[in-house]
């Protein structure tokens, strides 16, 4: 299939989506008038992961809505379309540092931050959260978002814990139930404590604290 055709064909099936109590995801090519205190995220994911339709993204967004507090400093590891960062910023996070190893994702997240008027509060960089990067940002973040896959989350568990300030929260997902131990045990070993485990079907989101 011609790539341009594929990249646009799915748009026909992507509609305005309501998540949690207040969040509304509006595809950039759809019209929507918000009600009362709704928080609207305008999104064009392109070919990056993160439309809000996948159970892991939905669970993360619900947790972001419940747990984001004004003035928080957040980091979104594996940001994809930037959807979680947009939600955190619109719900009061002072700044969000987004990192992804995909140039497609970086381009998508950067565009989405600009479209939502958040480019001054959302910084998007191409890279990975390695030991050097984690050391540079040690203890800086109140909210850490990682919607990736279990094995990768487990692999960077020490770095995720390192960048967290005392009392900070980690929302980790992209985890299929049978692989949950691959993420959860390394996070516990890194000194984090489980706050809540949320599930939709056989997908798991872990909320942990330092």
GUMARKE-123296 format. One record per residue (C-alpha): residue number from 1; residue in one letter; z, x, y. Coordinates in pm, 1 decimal, m for minus. Layout:
REM residues N
- pos/code/up/east/north
- NUM/A/Z/X/Y;
...
//
This chain:
REM residues 210
- pos/code/up/east/north
- 1/X/0.0/0.0/0.0;
- 2/X/m84.1/129.9/345.4;
- 3/X/240.8/257.2/497.3;
- 4/X/194.3/80.8/832.6;
- 5/X/136.5/m251.4/655.4;
- 6/X/447.5/m205.7/441.7;
- 7/X/656.0/m102.0/741.3;
- 8/X/576.4/m431.4/915.5;
- 9/X/530.5/m682.8/631.1;
- 10/X/903.4/m715.8/555.0;
- 11/X/979.4/m819.5/914.1;
- 12/X/864.7/m1171.7/832.8;
- 13/X/1167.5/m1211.0/602.9;
- 14/X/1430.7/m1050.6/827.3;
- 15/X/1611.2/m1311.5/1037.9;
- 16/X/1911.4/m1333.6/1269.3;
- 17/X/2220.5/m1269.3/1055.0;
- 18/X/2584.0/m1363.8/1122.6;
- 19/X/2851.4/m1134.0/980.2;
- 20/X/3227.9/m1166.5/1000.3;
- 21/X/3371.0/m1374.1/1282.0;
- 22/X/3172.4/m1253.1/1583.8;
- 23/X/2895.2/m1013.7/1482.6;
- 24/X/2532.0/m1120.1/1505.5;
- 25/X/2244.3/m894.8/1402.5;
- 26/X/1930.1/m982.2/1592.2;
- 27/X/1607.7/m817.5/1475.9;
- 28/X/1434.0/m692.2/1790.3;
- 29/X/1138.9/m927.1/1731.5;
- 30/X/1355.5/m1245.5/1708.2;
- 31/X/1506.5/m1452.4/1989.5;
- 32/X/1871.2/m1553.2/1988.4;
- 33/X/2113.0/m1690.4/2248.7;
- 34/X/2471.2/m1581.8/2176.7;
- 35/X/2758.4/m1831.0/2173.5;
- 36/X/3102.9/m1774.8/2328.6;
- 37/X/3241.1/m1436.5/2224.0;
- 38/X/2967.8/m1335.1/1979.6;
- 39/X/2875.0/m967.2/1972.9;
- 40/X/2499.6/m922.2/1929.0;
- 41/X/2348.3/m605.4/1780.8;
- 42/X/1976.5/m574.7/1849.2;
- 43/X/1825.4/m385.8/1558.0;
- 44/X/1496.1/m247.6/1438.6;
- 45/X/1585.3/m47.5/1126.7;
- 46/X/1229.9/74.8/1069.0;
- 47/X/1237.8/269.9/743.9;
- 48/X/1607.1/370.1/771.6;
- 49/X/1881.4/210.5/560.6;
- 50/X/2094.4/m48.8/736.7;
- 51/X/1970.0/m399.9/803.6;
- 52/X/2305.3/m570.5/747.7;
- 53/X/2172.0/m759.2/446.8;
- 54/X/2306.2/m524.1/176.9;
- 55/X/2660.5/m607.4/54.2;
- 56/X/2788.9/m258.5/140.9;
- 57/X/2665.8/m281.6/501.2;
- 58/X/2805.3/m634.2/532.1;
- 59/X/3149.0/m527.0/406.3;
- 60/X/3152.9/m225.2/638.0;
- 61/X/3060.6/m440.1/936.6;
- 62/X/3337.8/m687.7/852.4;
- 63/X/3588.8/m402.0/833.5;
- 64/X/3459.3/m248.4/1157.5;
- 65/X/3505.8/m585.7/1326.3;
- 66/X/3862.6/m618.8/1197.1;
- 67/X/3975.3/m261.7/1257.8;
- 68/X/3802.4/m126.2/1568.4;
- 69/X/4034.3/m96.3/1867.3;
- 70/X/3942.7/m26.1/2229.3;
- 71/X/3919.4/342.5/2310.7;
- 72/X/3878.7/464.9/1951.9;
- 73/X/3672.5/776.4/1884.9;
- 74/X/3451.4/714.7/1583.7;
- 75/X/3218.1/914.5/1360.3;
- 76/X/2946.5/758.0/1141.8;
- 77/X/2842.9/988.7/857.7;
- 78/X/2504.5/896.6/710.4;
- 79/X/2436.7/660.2/998.9;
- 80/X/2097.3/527.7/880.5;
- 81/X/1977.0/271.0/1133.3;
- 82/X/2299.0/321.2/1330.9;
- 83/X/2413.9/m33.3/1260.9;
- 84/X/2781.9/52.7/1202.3;
- 85/X/2793.2/274.4/1509.8;
- 86/X/2644.2/m4.8/1722.9;
- 87/X/2909.1/m247.1/1597.2;
- 88/X/3195.6/m2.9/1660.5;
- 89/X/3072.3/71.9/2013.8;
- 90/X/3018.2/m293.9/2100.6;
- 91/X/3365.5/m376.9/1968.2;
- 92/X/3532.0/m123.7/2197.1;
- 93/X/3502.0/226.0/2050.0;
- 94/X/3490.3/475.5/2335.3;
- 95/X/3241.7/704.6/2158.7;
- 96/X/3058.5/729.2/1826.5;
- 97/X/2921.6/1054.4/1685.8;
- 98/X/2647.2/978.5/1431.3;
- 99/X/2517.3/1230.6/1179.9;
- 100/X/2240.4/1192.6/920.6;
- 101/X/2027.4/1435.6/719.9;
- 102/X/1717.7/1213.6/755.1;
- 103/X/1496.0/1252.6/1062.4;
- 104/X/1377.2/892.0/1008.9;
- 105/X/1738.4/773.8/1036.2;
- 106/X/1809.8/985.8/1343.9;
- 107/X/1503.9/844.2/1518.3;
- 108/X/1596.0/487.0/1422.2;
- 109/X/1962.6/517.9/1524.0;
- 110/X/1874.0/687.5/1854.4;
- 111/X/1626.9/409.2/1940.1;
- 112/X/1873.5/135.4/1843.9;
- 113/X/2148.6/292.3/2057.5;
- 114/X/1912.0/299.3/2356.0;
- 115/X/1791.0/m59.4/2305.3;
- 116/X/2153.2/m179.1/2298.6;
- 117/X/2239.4/14.1/2615.2;
- 118/X/2476.8/242.1/2425.2;
- 119/X/2305.1/580.4/2443.8;
- 120/X/2584.6/719.9/2663.9;
- 121/X/2851.2/633.0/2405.6;
- 122/X/2655.5/697.3/2084.8;
- 123/X/2539.1/1050.1/2005.5;
- 124/X/2302.2/1094.4/1708.5;
- 125/X/2244.0/1432.3/1545.1;
- 126/X/2040.3/1557.6/1248.5;
- 127/X/2262.0/1738.7/1001.2;
- 128/X/2537.1/1715.6/740.3;
- 129/X/2916.1/1709.9/757.5;
- 130/X/2973.4/2052.5/605.3;
- 131/X/3293.9/2257.1/621.8;
- 132/X/3201.1/2432.4/945.8;
- 133/X/3114.7/2105.1/1119.3;
- 134/X/3435.6/1941.2/992.9;
- 135/X/3642.9/2236.5/1112.7;
- 136/X/3482.3/2214.4/1457.0;
- 137/X/3580.7/1846.0/1482.2;
- 138/X/3915.6/1865.7/1302.5;
- 139/X/4152.1/1580.0/1383.2;
- 140/X/3925.6/1428.1/1647.7;
- 141/X/3842.5/1081.9/1511.4;
- 142/X/4037.8/756.8/1490.0;
- 143/X/3772.1/579.7/1284.3;
- 144/X/3545.7/737.7/1022.5;
- 145/X/3252.7/542.3/874.7;
- 146/X/3069.9/656.6/560.4;
- 147/X/2834.5/408.6/393.1;
- 148/X/2653.4/646.0/157.6;
- 149/X/2705.3/660.8/m222.6;
- 150/X/3015.4/734.2/m430.0;
- 151/X/2918.4/1085.1/m545.1;
- 152/X/2829.2/1202.6/m193.8;
- 153/X/3147.8/1054.7/m44.3;
- 154/X/3350.6/1231.9/m312.9;
- 155/X/3165.7/1555.4/m239.0;
- 156/X/3254.7/1548.4/131.0;
- 157/X/3604.1/1398.2/92.3;
- 158/X/3784.4/1708.3/229.8;
- 159/X/3556.8/1709.3/536.2;
- 160/X/3604.8/1334.7/595.1;
- 161/X/3982.5/1381.3/580.9;
- 162/X/3962.1/1690.6/803.9;
- 163/X/3798.5/1511.6/1098.0;
- 164/X/4053.1/1227.0/1091.4;
- 165/X/4337.4/1216.7/1341.3;
- 166/X/4681.8/1124.5/1201.5;
- 167/X/4687.6/748.7/1141.2;
- 168/X/4306.1/730.3/1152.8;
- 169/X/4109.9/495.4/928.2;
- 170/X/3820.5/569.6/694.2;
- 171/X/3581.9/291.1/591.6;
- 172/X/3381.0/420.0/293.5;
- 173/X/3115.7/225.5/104.3;
- 174/X/2782.5/240.2/m74.0;
- 175/X/3002.4/252.5/m384.3;
- 176/X/2907.6/72.2/m706.6;
- 177/X/3222.5/m37.3/m895.1;
- 178/X/3167.6/173.5/m1207.7;
- 179/X/3137.5/486.0/m990.4;
- 180/X/3428.5/406.2/m759.7;
- 181/X/3643.3/684.4/m910.8;
- 182/X/3383.5/940.5/m794.2;
- 183/X/3472.1/854.0/m432.8;
- 184/X/3829.0/727.3/m449.3;
- 185/X/3994.6/1010.1/m644.1;
- 186/X/3858.2/1292.6/m425.5;
- 187/X/3965.5/1099.5/m113.8;
- 188/X/4317.7/1061.2/m255.6;
- 189/X/4317.4/1430.4/m351.3;
- 190/X/4222.7/1510.9/11.4;
- 191/X/4548.5/1348.5/121.5;
- 192/X/4430.0/1001.3/217.1;
- 193/X/4607.9/680.6/122.8;
- 194/X/4438.6/357.0/13.4;
- 195/X/4489.5/68.9/256.7;
- 196/X/4252.6/m188.4/106.5;
- 197/X/3975.8/m221.0/m150.9;
- 198/X/3715.8/m488.1/m72.2;
- 199/X/3440.6/m610.3/m304.9;
- 200/X/3120.8/m814.7/m292.7;
- 201/X/2968.7/m855.1/m640.3;
- 202/X/3001.3/m506.6/m795.0;
- 203/X/2995.4/m316.8/m465.1;
- 204/X/3318.4/m164.2/m333.2;
- 205/X/3437.7/m67.9/14.3;
- 206/X/3745.3/152.9/45.1;
- 207/X/3964.1/149.6/355.4;
- 208/X/4188.9/456.7/367.4;
- 209/X/4423.9/616.1/617.0;
- 210/X/4554.0/963.5/696.6;
//
